[in-house]
Amino acid sequence: MSKVSIFLCFIVLSFGIVLAHSSKNGLGIYEIKKGDFSVKVTNYGARVVSVVLPDKYGKLADVVLGFDTVKEYMNDTSHFGAIVGRVANRIAGAKFTLNGKVYKLDANENTSMLHGGKNGFSQVAWKVKKHVKYGRSPYITLTYHSVDGEEGFPGDVLASVTYALLEPYKLSVTMKAKALNKATPVNLAQHSYWNLGGHTSGNILSDELQIFASHITPVDQKLIPTGKFASVKNTPYDFLKPRVINGPIKQLPNDSRGFDINYVVDGHKGQKMKPIAMVYNKKSGRVMKLSSNAPGVQLYTGNYVIDVKGKGGFIYKPHAALCLETQGFPDAVNHPNFPSQIVYPGKDYEHGMLFVFSIKK
């Protein structure tokens, strides 16, 4: 056998090993289902791919934006359905100081870090630890081991998320993290884009929104918090009582494309679950109520979703959905007056969300 033949055989064998490895630890889409209520998840970024539930006429629809294939998520810049981290939202200057040491991070939004960097938790393969498709409480648990120095963060972190279906029409999301050897910031967020009319129904401007928060953390031109708190009273940000989104969004400054702001949850204390928000789509009758134990929630109205080809070839446009990302406050690592996001070895991080869906006729 010639050297060329041996070399080609080596390449074929190596390629076969790679394929076998990819097949064993590859990417896929997994479903959990309870009656006519179902959720699909991919282990690429631990993303929610679809949430299907009935409207007031019993008609089923998928109420989150996304793509048909895992491959399409690999080119996604909107973080559709993802778990974002190690630190969600923005970190000013892509750096912070911890225990006297300055850590320089991956700057992926001008000079800032957004959602954990270019290769954050939303852009990696998670392991499927357990998957129960049917039954009394169908669920899927995924894990990811983030290594010391990844995107500039200190220490190894073992993260997990469990999506579970509960009765009736409840979706539980539990995010956990352990700092294995060094203190490190952790702030995970679930980044689904919701349109209760169905992902092909157009924009969410006619939806009714309520947010149980009397204050926001105002931001500068780069969307970095100033460190201050501002009352929502007499501002477009006031959703303490249910309001149709279209009115307040028109009252925002002219240079704003829509809402992209962190709200300070009223009455937050420790790990206790609190009501966060309510969304109502009149045409479908669908209502979504969200509770969480996080101190903040980012309202984002899909301002930069511009002509994105989504599921079924449908084209998503600005305001095609809204995000309610429960979280720690943005840039908390650089604001000592914000709740700390530092997790120490031996003291675990846990962030819970509960989505309760119902019908209003």
RASULKA-V840522 format. One record per residue. RES is the residue in one letter. PHI is phi in radians with two decimals (999 if undefined). Layout:
<<RES PHI> <RES PHI>>
This chain:
<<M 999> <S -1.31> <K -1.08> <V -1.13> <S -1.12> <I -1.06> <F -1.11> <L -1.15> <C -1.07> <F -1.10> <I -1.12> <V -1.08> <L -1.09> <S -1.09> <F -1.09> <G -1.10> <I -1.12> <V -1.07> <L -1.09> <A -1.09> <H -1.13> <S -1.14> <S -1.16> <K -1.25> <N -2.07> <G -1.48> <L -1.78> <G -2.77> <I -2.09> <Y -2.14> <E -1.95> <I -2.14> <K -2.51> <K -2.48> <G 1.12> <D -1.63> <F -1.95> <S -2.50> <V -2.33> <K -1.99> <V -2.34> <T -1.90> <N -1.41> <Y -1.46> <G 1.34> <A 0.87> <R -1.56> <V -1.40> <V -1.58> <S -2.67> <V -2.36> <V -1.94> <L -2.71> <P -1.40> <D -1.74> <K -1.21> <Y -1.75> <G 1.51> <K -1.41> <L -1.46> <A -2.67> <D -1.54> <V -1.87> <V -2.24> <L -1.31> <G 2.99> <F -2.21> <D -1.43> <T -2.19> <V -1.07> <K -0.98> <E -1.15> <Y -1.16> <M -1.18> <N -1.83> <D -1.34> <T -1.92> <S -1.77> <H 1.06> <F -0.91> <G 1.19> <A -1.48> <I -1.57> <V -1.83> <G 3.01> <R -1.15> <V -2.21> <A -1.25> <N 1.16> <R -1.83> <I -2.16> <A -1.08> <G 1.16> <A 0.87> <K -2.78> <F -2.76> <T -2.03> <L -2.39> <N 0.93> <G 1.43> <K -1.92> <V -1.55> <Y -1.92> <K -1.70> <L -1.91> <D -1.31> <A -1.49> <N -2.09> <E -2.37> <N 0.98> <T -1.65> <S -1.81> <M -1.74> <L -2.15> <H 0.91> <G 1.52> <G 1.73> <K -1.02> <N -2.04> <G -1.27> <F -1.06> <S -1.37> <Q -2.05> <V -2.29> <A -1.46> <W -1.70> <K -1.60> <V -1.47> <K -1.42> <K -2.70> <H -2.46> <V -2.04> <K -1.24> <Y -2.10> <G 1.97> <R -1.16> <S -2.38> <P -1.07> <Y -2.75> <I -2.44> <T -2.05> <L -2.16> <T -2.28> <Y -2.54> <H -1.77> <S -1.63> <V -1.53> <D -0.96> <G 1.61> <E -1.09> <E 0.99> <G 1.74> <F -1.41> <P -1.41> <G 1.37> <D -1.47> <V -2.28> <L -1.82> <A -1.90> <S -2.55> <V -2.44> <T -2.12> <Y -1.80> <A -2.40> <L -1.73> <L -2.12> <E -1.60> <P -1.65> <Y 0.98> <K -2.14> <L -2.03> <S -1.76> <V -2.20> <T -2.14> <M -1.84> <K -2.28> <A -2.68> <K -2.13> <A -1.46> <L -1.46> <N -2.58> <K -2.49> <A -1.15> <T -2.75> <P -1.31> <V -2.42> <N -2.66> <L -1.53> <A -2.48> <Q -1.70> <H -1.97> <S -1.34> <Y -1.82> <W -1.78> <N -2.41> <L -1.20> <G -1.36> <G 1.99> <H -1.15> <T -1.83> <S -1.56> <G 1.82> <N -1.62> <I -1.81> <L -1.13> <S -1.59> <D -1.23> <E -1.69> <L -2.23> <Q -2.32> <I -2.24> <F -1.51> <A -2.61> <S -1.62> <H -2.41> <I -2.15> <T -1.80> <P -1.03> <V -2.20> <D -1.60> <Q -1.10> <K -1.65> <L 1.12> <I -1.71> <P -1.00> <T -1.35> <G 1.71> <K -1.71> <F -2.14> <A -2.32> <S -1.24> <V -1.49> <K -1.03> <N 1.06> <T -2.27> <P -1.13> <Y -1.45> <D -1.43> <F -2.09> <L -1.07> <K -1.92> <P -0.98> <R -2.41> <V -1.20> <I -1.10> <N -1.01> <G -1.13> <P -1.04> <I -1.15> <K -1.28> <Q -1.56> <L -1.21> <P -0.93> <N -1.03> <D -1.47> <S -1.67> <R -1.55> <G 2.77> <F -1.41> <D -2.76> <I -2.59> <N -1.58> <Y -1.74> <V -1.64> <V -1.11> <D -1.19> <G 1.26> <H -1.15> <K -2.71> <G 1.05> <Q -1.75> <K -1.27> <M -1.25> <K -2.29> <P -1.08> <I -1.93> <A -2.78> <M -2.42> <V -2.21> <Y -2.30> <N -1.85> <K -1.12> <K -1.11> <S -1.54> <G 1.45> <R -1.27> <V -2.16> <M -2.17> <K -1.94> <L -2.07> <S -2.15> <S -2.83> <N -1.79> <A -1.46> <P -1.38> <G -2.40> <V -2.57> <Q -1.58> <L -1.63> <Y -2.29> <T -1.80> <G 1.03> <N -1.09> <Y -1.93> <V -1.51> <I -2.08> <D 0.92> <V -1.58> <K -1.41> <G -1.84> <K -1.01> <G 1.19> <G 1.43> <F -1.19> <I -1.65> <Y -1.49> <K -2.13> <P -0.91> <H 1.22> <A -1.24> <A -2.88> <L -2.25> <C -1.97> <L -2.18> <E -1.67> <T -1.18> <Q -2.98> <G -1.38> <F -1.18> <P -1.02> <D 1.01> <A -1.07> <V -1.14> <N -1.97> <H -2.34> <P -1.04> <N -1.45> <F -1.57> <P -0.97> <S -1.17> <Q -1.94> <I -1.35> <V -1.94> <Y -1.83> <P -0.93> <G 1.64> <K -2.19> <D -1.42> <Y -1.75> <E -2.51> <H -2.29> <G -1.94> <M -2.39> <L -2.34> <F -1.76> <V -2.02> <F -1.82> <S -2.61> <I -2.12> <K -2.08> <K -1.65>>
